């Protein structure tokens, strides 16, 4: 397996498809990366040279937020929503759906009681 930016890529997949396994890269961004690389459309991951792999890493790290950096940004944004006290922040804090979904009969998994202990007697 080829290891690019914290993700193992399957060797016998096309590069465009394999790049979508990286968190933060979807099909469109993967196609853009391959276009900037200037390689054949149907090239497989196991046929890439060391230079091409280095170029892919360089292109992705310069142009896109991926993997841990993107996760940190998302978590920071959620913490900011909670700290300013907006509706979405309250819903995140309570573990409920944020975007107006029904919770009376659906959303059972997010409404489960969390393992929070409140003054347990010994």
PEJOTA-V262504 format. One record per pair of residues at least 12 apart in sequence whose C-alpha atoms are under 8 Angstrom apart, sorted by the first residue. I is the first residue (numbers start at 1). J is the second residue. Records with the same first field share a line. If there is no record, write none. Layout:
# PEJOTA-V262504
I=J + J
This chain:
# PEJOTA-V262504
2=45 + 46
4=53 + 57
5=22 + 57 + 67
6=22 + 67
7=21 + 22
9=21 + 45
10=45
11=44 + 45 + 46
12=44 + 45 + 46
13=44 + 45
14=41 + 42 + 43 + 44 + 45
15=34 + 42 + 43 + 44 + 45
16=30 + 31 + 34 + 41
17=30
18=45
22=66 + 67
23=66 + 67
24=64 + 65 + 66 + 67 + 70
25=66
33=56 + 59 + 60
34=56
36=59
37=52 + 55 + 56
78=92
95=110 + 111
96=110 + 111
97=110
